[in-house]
Amino acid sequence: MTFQRIHIELTNRCNFSCVFCPNTLMLRPPQDLKPDLVRRALDEIAQERLTDTIYFHVMGEPTLYADLENIIKETKHRRLNAVLTTNGWGLSLELLDRILKAGIDHIVFSAQTPNENSFKLRKVPVDFFTYKKRICSLIAKIIDHGSAKATLSFLTTPIPFLSLPSRRYSIIRNKKEIVASFLEWLDEIAILVQENTFCKKLGSKKELLIKKLSSFHIMGWNKLSITNKLSLETRVLGDWIHHGLSAKKMTRAHIGYCEGLKTHFGILSNGSIVFCCADFNGSTNFGNIKETSITKALTQKKVQDVIGGFDRLRIKEPYCQRCLGDVSFEKSMLRQVGSILYFKVYRPWWKKKREKEDVLLCA
């Protein structure tokens, strides 16, 4: 059994309180995954060849983890790819230098809210322009000195009443805002980059850059490689904390699809092994690395039954029935049918399209 990636939550503590994130609703107490347990998990993952890529994120902000640099070294020592997903505010230039030397492969900067107004959704006592300069400075350093790749990621909110049935947020609403947001951030990155060739190449490709950004699908998951060290990404904001997860009366989902346990699973900061990267409370816990091996946990009949159910577009796990259900029959059906269309139709189409079109803008 192999996976595209495995998520390891080094800590569930966070320095932001984003209103679209369930961090403030999480019932798990704040804690860090002990380094010896991380190493134990990495050993088994490498020995059993469960994946070749580790994502250090589920909930929380991984840069708050005291032993981050050494854990990245341990990951690379086992010949695994190390990917860090971060809001960037806890990542100083000095810490960045250390984790670059440790061998980090990819840093995803979840900037998410690209302008002053939408940044208020992050609920943090930080000035937007100070935050923006921090992220741009970090990306500029990676371009200048790092061997890692950086991704600048924004969220889109194209049709809130469809993609977010229970909430209304306004971040990036259309293609025009996609183009304007990325151009503004790229201009600041270019000012901070010391490598003159980057600025020259970016300037010479401005028209092509705008054309590529204008082709982004506002309802989709988009990625554009600027150089071999920098890519841009947008994702539609999902209803991560929708009412169906906690409502007393709801319509459970019985059909649908999810890639949890198919392409990935997560290990939380308390050691629990869970179905997917969206299970913020550990509701799908099917083992704990303190007590059992990952492979033994994965081969349990109840886990295999859930995987087999999704193969037949049937939802067996009670929590998954709530996750893909909702407070009304109409909203529940929208989520169920939407999950099938998204994972079975859109994602495969998007993957083929990106593989065909994704070439370096500034080679």
Disulfide bonds with the S-S distance in Angstrom:
none
